[in-house]
Structures are given as C-alpha cells and as structure tokens.
Amino acid sequence: ANRSELLRSFISGRPRDGVALYRTEGYVVDRRSSGPSLIDASYMIFTGAANAGMGHKHHDDLSFVWYAYGKELLSDAGKYTYNYTDPIRKWIISSAAHNTVLVDGRGFDGFRATIEEVFHDETLTLIQASHRSFPAIEHVRRLVYIRPALIFVLDDLKIVSATDMQPHQHRFEQLFHLGS
C-alpha cells in the first residue's frame, strides 16, 4: 500500500518528496521540492527495466532523465508512433536516443537489466545497476545524484566472455542528451 501510494503521488499533480525503488519494474525515482512552483522541484528517474515486450520498451536500460531549476537538464527522446517501420521510431527506441552507452557505435538488444543497489539519504542517492545486453560485455553503471545540482555517472564495461583468444579493442561512448 505504501509503495502504491508513493507511485500515485509521483505521477499525480501533488507529488510527495522522496526516493522510490521499483525493483521488479526497474525504476528508481528521486523527487524533491523546496516550494510550490516547478522551479523549486527536482527529479531524477533511472531505468533498469528488463521487461520484455516491444510495445513500450525502449533500449534505454541504465539510462536516466534529470530535471532541476525549472528545466529538464538531461532528457529522453520520449514517445512517438507505434509504426515499427518508421525510421524516427526506430531511432527513438534505440540506445542512441537515451542517456546510456554505445559500444563500437551500436546500442544493445535484450532485456537483462538489474538494479542491484540503491542507497539514499537527505543529501544524495546512489544507484548501481547492470546488464549483459551487449554481446560478451557487461555494463555496470553507478550513478551518484547529489540533489539537486550534481550527478556523477561511472560506467564499467568489461568483456565477460570471448569467442576467441584474440585481444579486442572496443570504442565506448557515454551519451548525455541535454534538454532545451
């Protein structure tokens, strides 16, 4: 009951301050407000949603959005049409459209994300999550959110299995989509 009440407050017009972890669904929401207007509010929403199903699922695991000072600072591509052949839709659901990581210029496929640890107090929220949706590579993301003005993102990408014994070099890119 407390979890449902907190979720309703986050999505209603009168959100409650706090941190909510929805481990099964794959989300962490951190919302604070120091006054009555939107400029007084801040939030960070992190996703590690490993639920299969292409209807609503994007390749956005370990991604996040961040709002503070009346502006979306790090944004998400959002929603679009459900026409699966539309090239814009293909981009919007891709990893490249989210605040996550590319390996060798490519996003990931799959539904293997896990939110492993969440810690929060009055000052900060720490999140550790991972997925193995890149071929033979594990992505571990640690996010430190110091409310409302600072985020540190630490990404570890490591080879977890090799198909041959040859050394491999990969190019890793962290993507951060700035809001308008």
Summary of the structure (lengths in Angstrom):
residues: 180
radius of gyration: 17.0
end to end distance: 37.1
largest distance: 59.7
contacts: 480
relative contact order: 0.16
helix: 12%
strand: 42%
